[in-house]
Every structure is written in C-alpha cells, then in structure tokens.
C-alpha cells in the first residue's frame, strides 16, 4: 500500500488530536490506515527561516512541522491568504487587498515548504494538498522532480470568473492548479465556476469524463463534498458530559427554547445580519418574546487582520442593542459568547437547542450545519435554518433554506421552526441524517483518494 502524505497550512497540535474535528479527523483516519506523513506549518514564528522540518513519529504517523519567519507570516498568511484570497473567494471584493509583496510571499513560502517536504518523500507516496494557502505547492513539488500522484482539495468556495478576474495574478494561481493530477471542490457550483474560467478565460476545454485541459497541461476536476464523522458525533451528543451541558442549558432556560449559532468570528458568516433577523422576529412575532433565547458562539480568529476587529465590534454592538431593547428582568434575548467550546460541549448544546441557525453569506461547506443535524434526538429533533449560500445546502435540502441577506425571511423561518410540529421535524431530520451517514468523512476521503489514483494512472497512460 502506498504511503499517504498530507500537506496542510496548519498541523493540529499533537496533544489536541483526540478532540480534533473537521479536516483533522479525516486526515488522521487516512494516515493511521495507510501510514504516512502530515506536513505543514507549525504555527510558530521564528527570526530565521527553518532549515528543515521538525519531525516527530507517533505510531504509523509522522508529523513534520516547519516554522515561518514573521515576514512570511505577515505577507503569506495574513497577507495573501487572509487579505487577498479569503475575501476574494468569499465574494468580498470590498475587503480584498492586493499587494505584489503578498503574492511574492505566497510563492516564496510554497517553495520553502516544498523544499522542506521533498527530502521526506518516497517514490510511491500519494500526496494530498489542502486548501487555498497552498495552491502553488504542487507546482513547486513538480519543479523539484516529484512524479508522485498529487491531489489538491479546496475547502472554501471557488469564485465565478468575474470575481476571480479581480485578482491581479489569477492566471498564475489557476495555472498552478494544473500541476496537480486531481483538483477537488466542495460543490458542483464551485466546479462549474472553475470550468467556466478554464473555458472562457484560459481558452481551455473540458472533456465529458471530467478531464480539464489548459495551460498546456491536463488535470481531473471533480466535486467531493466533505462530510463529518456522523455516527461518532451523534454518539458524542449522548455522553454523560454532553448530557450535563444539556441539563445546564435547560436549567438556565426554564420553559424556553434555544436558537444556537456556532461560528468562527468572520465577516463571511453573516453574524450581524443573523442578530438583526432575530431582532426582526421579536418585532414581527411578539409571541416569541420571552419564549426563546438566541445563543451565538463566535470564537475569535485572525485577530491581526483589521477587518476581524471591525466585525467583532459590530457584533458586540448589535447584541447590546437588541438586549437593551427587548430584555426583561427575567429574560435576556441574546447570549453572546466570544470563546471556543470543545466538540463534546457543542454536541450537547446542539442537541438541547430547538433551532440551529447557520446563515453564512458564503461558505465552502459549513460542517456546523451537519454537526447540528447529527447531534439531534431522533425522537424530538430540532430544526436547521440554513443559508442557501453554504455548500451544505446542496445536501441538507430538508432544512429551512434561507437567503441570509433577507432578514425578514430569516425571521419568518425562525418563527416557523419554533412552531413546527413534531411529525414535520422528524420527517425533515430523517433523510438529512441518512445522507450524512452515507456521505460521511470516511466516504469523502476514500472517494478523493480513489479518484486521485485513477487520475494519476490516466495521466501516465500512453
């Protein structure tokens, strides 16, 4: 069996792996099955560039970590990744900053990481690169002579051609993808946007089998919607620790319902508009006052980026305004918590909440939506209110799908969810849960790696 090499911007802290979620769950399961390497930035910033990766082996998994300099961190991570690509790929051109130094740092750090990874590689390795920070990683590995199968998966949305053209180096970025054998996207919409750019801007073509030709090279491009560890998360929501969180929640809300939102603090999540929709519900449906509380958990992220400080101030102001307007001496409408929670704690909070409110303006997938569904009590499930612009909306079609820009429509969906009969809640929940079990994170991983082997074999065929 070939060894798997996973490359991601960050490698989850070794001591925290038992409680890790999302990508970390998929990565560790794959690496433990085949043995392999997890390579990426250590999260540490040092005065001088790293000469080589710091390598630690635990069982069948080798963790290889590379430090970055403060200049690389500022220009590659905070700069090109978080101030250029992130807002652009999430359709926020008004927040995108384009600086030649940022793009140069992207190329420089991708080359540095490729040089640090190359000595660790074997001829029969399969290499899986993750996310927008490392788009140019495949090109740098090929320049160093790597001939192994290399796949790339984009966890965030891929923008339409009209949006992507605003990036000064769009041809270099898309062209770099063609050094991979396989490029994976979250949804059919993202795949369609990529193909449109290839045909209309790069003058390429797309074959019926999914092979894409441009920049004098070819690759296979497909949609691979990422899943969660569905059964494990469902079981987590029934543990003693999760039940204690449910009991504490219900004790603090005697006779009331809970609406829950859980997000990173990010301008793509529609957090302020979400609170305004809750305010509109209280205005439009007076019977909901005193009946329901909204809990918004928004863990801080990317605190060095100015736009994130702005969204935090706006969110705090909105929560304060709504509480000041509607609160009573025995009821506060919004509970705003600016800190992270463990997955086990969240599973209990999800299970104890009548509505899961997930309303990003744009999201590659959004695993919180899937985790909310997985955590529900089959006998008395809650209601998911979900943005049509989250990738998860393509799979969780029985949710109440809303336009997050229309605060009145979101308010109506919240009121409908609070009044939804048990029979309808069960009828909506069951097919979503069945789909999550069928398309879990293990199925996602196996589908991608299987397609990578096929794409590499086809590229090498006479």
C-alpha positions as CSV (number, residue, x, y, z in Angstrom):
1,X,0.0,0.0,0.0
2,X,1.3,3.5,-0.9
3,X,2.1,5.9,1.9
4,X,-0.1,9.0,2.2
5,X,1.4,12.4,2.6
6,X,-1.0,15.1,3.7
7,X,0.0,18.8,3.3
8,X,-2.0,21.5,5.0
9,X,-1.3,25.0,6.2
10,X,-1.6,24.0,9.8
11,X,-1.0,20.7,11.5
12,X,-3.3,20.2,14.5
13,X,-1.3,20.3,17.8
14,X,-0.3,16.8,18.7
15,X,-1.7,16.9,22.2
16,X,-5.1,18.0,20.9
17,X,-5.7,15.4,18.3
18,X,-8.1,13.3,20.4
19,X,-10.7,16.1,20.3
20,X,-9.9,17.5,16.9
21,X,-12.6,17.8,14.3
22,X,-13.2,18.5,10.6
23,X,-10.1,18.1,8.5
24,X,-8.1,16.6,11.3
25,X,-10.5,13.7,11.8
26,X,-10.3,12.8,8.1
27,X,-6.5,13.2,7.9
28,X,-5.8,11.1,11.0
29,X,-8.1,8.3,9.9
30,X,-6.4,8.1,6.5
31,X,-2.9,8.3,7.9
32,X,-3.5,5.6,10.5
33,X,-4.9,3.3,7.9
34,X,-2.0,3.5,5.4
35,X,0.8,5.1,7.5
36,X,2.2,8.4,6.3
37,X,3.2,12.0,6.9
38,X,1.3,15.0,8.0
39,X,3.3,18.1,6.9
40,X,2.7,21.8,7.4
41,X,3.4,25.0,9.3
42,X,3.9,24.5,13.0
43,X,2.1,27.7,13.9
44,X,5.4,29.1,15.3
45,X,7.1,32.3,14.1
46,X,10.9,32.4,14.3
47,X,13.5,35.0,13.5
48,X,15.1,33.0,10.7
49,X,13.8,30.6,8.0
50,X,13.7,26.9,9.0
51,X,16.5,24.8,7.5
52,X,14.4,21.7,7.7
53,X,11.2,20.2,9.0
54,X,10.9,19.2,12.7
55,X,9.9,15.5,12.5
56,X,8.1,13.5,15.2
57,X,6.7,10.0,14.7
58,X,3.8,8.6,16.7
59,X,2.7,5.1,15.8
60,X,2.3,5.0,12.0
61,X,2.0,8.7,11.6
62,X,4.9,11.1,11.1
63,X,4.3,14.8,11.9
64,X,6.6,17.2,10.0
65,X,6.4,20.8,11.1
66,X,8.1,23.9,9.6
67,X,8.3,27.3,11.3
68,X,7.8,30.6,9.4
69,X,9.5,33.9,9.8
70,X,7.5,37.0,10.9
71,X,7.8,38.4,7.4
72,X,6.4,35.2,5.9
73,X,3.6,35.1,8.4
74,X,2.6,38.7,7.8
75,X,2.8,38.5,4.0
76,X,1.9,34.9,3.1
77,X,-0.6,34.1,5.9
78,X,-2.1,37.4,7.0
79,X,-1.4,38.9,3.6
80,X,-2.1,36.8,0.5
81,X,-4.1,34.0,2.2
82,X,-6.3,36.1,4.5
83,X,-6.4,39.6,2.9
84,X,-6.3,38.6,-0.8
85,X,-7.7,35.1,-1.4
86,X,-10.0,34.6,1.5
87,X,-12.2,37.7,0.9
88,X,-12.0,37.3,-2.9
89,X,-13.1,33.6,-2.8
90,X,-15.9,34.6,-0.5
91,X,-17.1,37.3,-2.9
92,X,-16.0,40.2,-0.6
93,X,-14.1,42.3,-3.2
94,X,-14.6,45.4,-1.0
95,X,-12.4,43.8,1.7
96,X,-9.7,42.3,-0.6
97,X,-6.2,43.8,-0.5
98,X,-3.9,43.1,-3.5
99,X,-0.2,43.7,-2.9
100,X,2.6,42.3,-5.0
101,X,4.5,41.5,-1.8
102,X,1.7,39.3,-0.7
103,X,1.8,37.2,-3.9
104,X,5.6,37.0,-3.9
105,X,5.3,35.7,-0.3
106,X,2.8,33.1,-1.4
107,X,5.3,31.8,-4.0
108,X,8.2,32.1,-1.6
109,X,6.6,30.1,1.2
110,X,5.1,27.5,-1.0
111,X,8.7,26.9,-2.4
112,X,10.1,26.9,1.1
113,X,7.6,24.2,2.2
114,X,8.2,22.2,-0.9
115,X,11.9,22.2,-0.3
116,X,11.4,21.1,3.3
117,X,9.0,18.3,2.3
118,X,10.9,16.8,-0.6
119,X,13.6,15.0,1.5
120,X,10.8,13.2,3.4
121,X,9.1,11.8,0.2
122,X,9.3,8.3,-1.3
123,X,8.7,7.4,-4.9
124,X,5.4,5.6,-4.2
125,X,3.9,8.3,-2.0
126,X,0.4,9.7,-2.6
127,X,0.4,13.4,-1.8
128,X,-2.8,15.3,-0.8
129,X,-2.5,19.1,-0.5
130,X,-5.3,21.0,1.3
131,X,-6.7,24.5,0.8
132,X,-6.1,27.9,-0.6
133,X,-2.9,28.7,1.2
134,X,-1.0,26.0,-0.7
135,X,-2.4,26.3,-4.3
136,X,1.2,26.6,-5.7
137,X,2.5,23.6,-3.7
138,X,2.0,21.1,-6.5
139,X,3.9,23.3,-9.0
140,X,6.9,23.7,-6.6
141,X,7.0,19.9,-5.9
142,X,6.9,19.2,-9.6
143,X,9.8,21.6,-10.2
144,X,11.8,19.7,-7.6
145,X,11.3,16.5,-9.6
146,X,8.3,14.9,-7.8
147,X,6.4,12.5,-10.0
148,X,4.1,11.0,-7.4
149,X,0.3,11.4,-7.6
150,X,-0.6,14.9,-6.2
151,X,-4.1,15.9,-5.4
152,X,-5.5,19.3,-4.2
153,X,-8.7,19.9,-2.3
154,X,-10.2,23.4,-1.9
155,X,-12.1,23.7,1.3
156,X,-13.5,27.2,0.5
157,X,-15.7,28.4,-2.4
158,X,-14.2,28.9,-5.9
159,X,-15.4,32.2,-7.2
160,X,-17.1,33.0,-10.5
161,X,-14.8,34.2,-13.4
162,X,-16.0,37.8,-13.0
163,X,-14.9,37.8,-9.3
164,X,-11.7,35.9,-9.9
165,X,-10.5,38.3,-12.6
166,X,-10.1,41.0,-10.0
167,X,-7.1,39.1,-8.6
168,X,-4.0,40.5,-10.4
169,X,-2.3,37.1,-10.5
170,X,-5.4,35.0,-11.4
171,X,-3.7,33.2,-14.3
172,X,-0.7,32.2,-12.2
173,X,-3.0,30.9,-9.4
174,X,-5.3,28.9,-11.7
175,X,-2.3,27.8,-13.8
176,X,-0.6,26.4,-10.7
177,X,-3.6,24.0,-10.2
178,X,-2.7,22.3,-13.4
179,X,0.4,20.7,-11.8
180,X,-1.9,18.5,-9.8
181,X,-3.4,15.2,-11.1
182,X,-6.7,15.9,-9.3
183,X,-8.4,19.1,-8.0
184,X,-11.4,18.7,-5.8
185,X,-14.1,21.2,-4.9
186,X,-16.8,21.2,-2.3
187,X,-19.8,21.6,-4.6
188,X,-20.9,21.4,-8.2
189,X,-21.2,25.2,-8.2
190,X,-17.6,25.5,-7.4
191,X,-16.6,23.0,-10.1
192,X,-18.7,24.8,-12.6
193,X,-17.0,28.2,-11.8
194,X,-13.6,26.6,-12.2
195,X,-14.6,25.1,-15.6
196,X,-16.0,28.4,-16.7
197,X,-12.8,30.2,-16.0
198,X,-10.8,27.5,-17.9
199,X,-13.0,27.7,-21.0
200,X,-13.8,31.5,-21.1
201,X,-10.6,33.0,-19.8
202,X,-7.8,30.4,-20.3
203,X,-9.0,29.1,-23.6
204,X,-9.1,25.5,-22.4
205,X,-11.7,22.7,-22.7
206,X,-13.5,20.2,-20.5
207,X,-13.9,16.6,-21.5
208,X,-17.0,14.5,-20.7
209,X,-15.0,12.4,-18.2
210,X,-14.1,15.5,-16.2
211,X,-10.6,16.0,-17.6
212,X,-9.8,19.7,-17.9
213,X,-7.2,21.0,-20.4
214,X,-5.5,24.4,-20.2
215,X,-2.1,25.9,-19.8
216,X,-0.7,23.1,-22.0
217,X,-1.5,20.6,-19.2
218,X,-4.4,18.4,-18.1
219,X,-6.0,17.5,-14.8
220,X,-9.1,15.8,-13.4
221,X,-11.5,18.1,-11.6
222,X,-14.5,16.8,-9.5
223,X,-16.8,17.8,-6.6
224,X,-16.2,16.0,-3.3
225,X,-18.5,17.4,-0.6
226,X,-16.7,16.9,2.7
227,X,-18.6,15.1,5.4
228,X,-18.3,14.7,9.2
229,X,-17.7,11.7,11.4
230,X,-21.5,11.3,11.6
231,X,-22.0,8.4,14.0
232,X,-19.2,9.4,16.3
233,X,-20.7,12.9,16.6
234,X,-24.2,11.5,17.2
235,X,-22.8,9.3,19.9
236,X,-20.9,12.2,21.5
237,X,-24.2,14.0,21.9
238,X,-25.5,11.3,24.2
239,X,-22.4,11.0,26.5
240,X,-22.6,11.9,30.2
241,X,-20.6,15.1,29.6
242,X,-22.9,16.2,26.7
243,X,-26.0,15.5,28.9
244,X,-24.6,17.7,31.6
245,X,-24.4,20.6,29.2
246,X,-28.0,19.9,28.0
247,X,-29.2,19.8,31.6
248,X,-27.3,23.1,32.5
249,X,-28.8,24.7,29.3
250,X,-32.3,23.7,30.1
251,X,-32.0,24.7,33.7
252,X,-31.0,28.2,32.6
253,X,-34.0,28.4,30.2
254,X,-37.0,27.2,32.3
255,X,-39.8,26.7,29.8
256,X,-38.0,28.4,27.0
257,X,-36.4,27.3,23.7
258,X,-32.9,27.9,22.4
259,X,-31.7,29.1,19.0
260,X,-28.0,28.4,18.6
261,X,-25.3,29.7,16.2
262,X,-21.7,28.5,16.3
263,X,-19.1,30.1,14.1
264,X,-15.6,31.5,13.9
265,X,-15.7,35.3,14.2
266,X,-15.6,36.1,10.5
267,X,-17.3,38.6,8.2
268,X,-18.3,35.7,5.8
269,X,-20.6,34.2,8.4
270,X,-23.4,36.9,8.3
271,X,-23.3,37.2,12.1
272,X,-24.6,40.8,12.5
273,X,-27.4,40.2,10.0
274,X,-28.2,37.0,11.9
275,X,-28.8,39.0,15.0
276,X,-30.8,41.5,13.1
277,X,-33.0,38.7,11.8
278,X,-33.6,37.6,15.4
279,X,-34.5,41.1,16.3
280,X,-36.9,41.2,13.3
281,X,-38.5,38.0,14.6
282,X,-39.1,39.6,18.0
283,X,-40.6,42.7,16.3
284,X,-42.8,40.8,13.9
285,X,-43.9,37.9,16.1
286,X,-44.4,39.3,19.6
287,X,-45.4,35.9,21.0
288,X,-41.7,34.9,20.7
289,X,-40.6,37.5,23.2
290,X,-39.7,35.7,26.5
291,X,-40.2,32.4,24.8
292,X,-36.9,31.9,23.1
293,X,-33.2,32.9,23.6
294,X,-30.5,33.1,20.9
295,X,-27.1,31.8,21.8
296,X,-24.3,33.0,19.5
297,X,-20.9,31.4,20.0
298,X,-18.2,33.2,17.9
299,X,-14.7,32.2,18.7
300,X,-12.1,34.9,17.8
301,X,-9.9,34.2,14.7
302,X,-7.3,36.1,12.7
303,X,-7.1,38.8,15.3
304,X,-4.2,40.5,13.5
305,X,-6.4,41.3,10.4
306,X,-8.1,44.7,10.8
307,X,-11.4,43.5,9.2
308,X,-11.9,41.0,12.0
309,X,-11.7,43.6,14.7
310,X,-14.4,45.6,12.9
311,X,-16.8,42.6,12.8
312,X,-16.3,41.9,16.4
313,X,-17.2,45.5,17.4
314,X,-20.2,45.4,15.2
315,X,-21.4,42.1,16.6
316,X,-21.0,43.2,20.2
317,X,-22.9,46.4,19.4
318,X,-25.8,44.5,17.8
319,X,-26.1,42.1,20.7
320,X,-26.0,45.0,23.2
321,X,-28.6,47.0,21.2
322,X,-31.1,44.0,21.0
323,X,-30.7,43.1,24.6
324,X,-31.2,46.7,25.7
325,X,-34.3,47.0,23.6
326,X,-36.1,43.7,24.4
327,X,-34.6,42.2,27.7
328,X,-36.8,41.8,30.8
329,X,-35.7,41.3,34.3
330,X,-36.0,37.5,33.9
331,X,-35.1,37.1,30.3
332,X,-32.2,38.2,28.0
333,X,-32.8,37.7,24.3
334,X,-29.2,37.1,23.2
335,X,-26.4,35.2,24.8
336,X,-23.2,36.2,23.0
337,X,-20.1,34.1,23.9
338,X,-16.7,35.1,22.3
339,X,-14.8,31.9,23.1
340,X,-14.3,28.4,21.8
341,X,-16.0,25.3,23.1
342,X,-15.0,21.6,22.8
343,X,-16.8,19.5,20.3
344,X,-18.3,17.4,23.1
345,X,-19.7,20.5,24.7
346,X,-21.1,21.7,21.4
347,X,-22.7,18.4,20.7
348,X,-24.7,18.8,23.9
349,X,-25.6,22.4,23.2
350,X,-26.7,21.4,19.6
351,X,-28.9,18.6,21.0
352,X,-30.5,20.9,23.5
353,X,-31.4,23.6,21.0
354,X,-34.7,23.8,19.1
355,X,-33.1,25.6,16.1
356,X,-29.7,25.5,14.6
357,X,-29.1,28.8,12.8
358,X,-26.4,28.7,10.1
359,X,-26.6,31.7,7.8
360,X,-23.2,32.5,6.2
361,X,-23.1,34.8,3.2
362,X,-20.8,32.3,1.5
363,X,-19.3,29.1,2.8
364,X,-17.4,26.2,1.1
365,X,-19.4,23.6,3.1
366,X,-20.1,24.5,6.8
367,X,-19.7,21.5,9.0
368,X,-21.6,23.1,11.9
369,X,-24.8,22.5,9.9
370,X,-24.0,18.9,9.6
371,X,-23.0,18.5,13.2
372,X,-26.2,20.1,14.4
373,X,-28.3,17.6,12.5
374,X,-26.1,14.7,13.7
375,X,-26.5,15.7,17.3
376,X,-30.3,15.7,17.3
377,X,-32.5,13.4,19.3
378,X,-34.3,11.2,16.7
379,X,-37.5,11.2,18.8
380,X,-37.5,15.0,19.2
381,X,-35.2,16.6,16.6
382,X,-34.6,20.3,16.2
383,X,-34.9,22.4,13.0
384,X,-32.0,23.6,10.9
385,X,-32.3,27.1,9.4
386,X,-29.6,27.1,6.7
387,X,-28.2,29.7,4.2
388,X,-28.6,28.8,0.6
389,X,-25.0,30.1,0.1
390,X,-23.5,27.4,2.3
391,X,-22.2,24.3,0.5
392,X,-24.1,22.1,2.9
393,X,-27.4,23.4,1.5
394,X,-26.9,21.2,-1.6
395,X,-27.1,18.1,0.7
396,X,-29.3,19.3,3.6
397,X,-32.2,20.3,1.4
398,X,-34.8,19.4,4.0
399,X,-33.6,22.3,6.2
400,X,-35.4,25.6,6.1
401,X,-33.2,27.2,3.3
402,X,-33.0,31.0,3.5
403,X,-31.3,34.0,1.9
404,X,-29.1,35.4,4.7
405,X,-29.4,38.9,3.2
406,X,-33.2,38.9,3.7
407,X,-33.5,39.4,7.4
408,X,-37.3,39.3,7.3
409,X,-37.3,35.9,5.5
410,X,-34.8,34.5,8.1
411,X,-37.1,35.9,10.9
412,X,-40.1,34.1,9.3
413,X,-38.1,30.8,9.1
414,X,-37.1,31.1,12.8
415,X,-40.7,31.6,13.8
416,X,-41.8,28.7,11.6
417,X,-39.1,26.5,13.1
418,X,-40.3,27.3,16.7
419,X,-43.9,26.3,15.8
420,X,-43.0,23.3,13.6
421,X,-45.0,20.2,14.6
422,X,-43.0,17.1,15.8
423,X,-44.1,15.0,12.8
424,X,-42.7,17.5,10.4
425,X,-39.5,17.9,12.3
426,X,-38.9,14.2,12.2
427,X,-39.8,14.0,8.5
428,X,-37.2,16.6,7.7
429,X,-34.5,15.3,10.0
430,X,-34.5,11.6,9.0
431,X,-33.4,12.0,5.3
432,X,-30.8,14.5,6.3
433,X,-29.3,12.1,8.8
434,X,-29.4,9.2,6.4
435,X,-27.5,11.3,3.9
436,X,-24.9,12.4,6.4
437,X,-24.3,8.7,7.4
438,X,-23.9,7.7,3.7
439,X,-21.6,10.6,2.8
440,X,-19.5,10.8,6.0
441,X,-15.9,11.9,6.2
442,X,-14.6,8.4,5.5
443,X,-16.6,8.2,2.3
444,X,-15.2,11.6,1.3
445,X,-11.6,10.6,1.9
446,X,-12.0,7.3,0.1
447,X,-13.7,8.9,-2.9
448,X,-11.0,11.6,-3.3
449,X,-8.0,9.2,-2.9
450,X,-9.6,6.7,-5.3
451,X,-10.1,9.4,-7.9
452,X,-6.5,10.6,-7.4
453,X,-5.1,7.1,-8.2
454,X,-7.3,6.9,-11.3
455,X,-6.4,10.4,-12.5
456,X,-2.6,9.8,-12.0
457,X,-2.9,6.4,-13.8
458,X,-4.8,8.1,-16.7
459,X,-2.2,10.9,-16.9
460,X,0.6,8.4,-17.2
461,X,-1.1,6.1,-19.7
462,X,0.2,6.0,-23.3
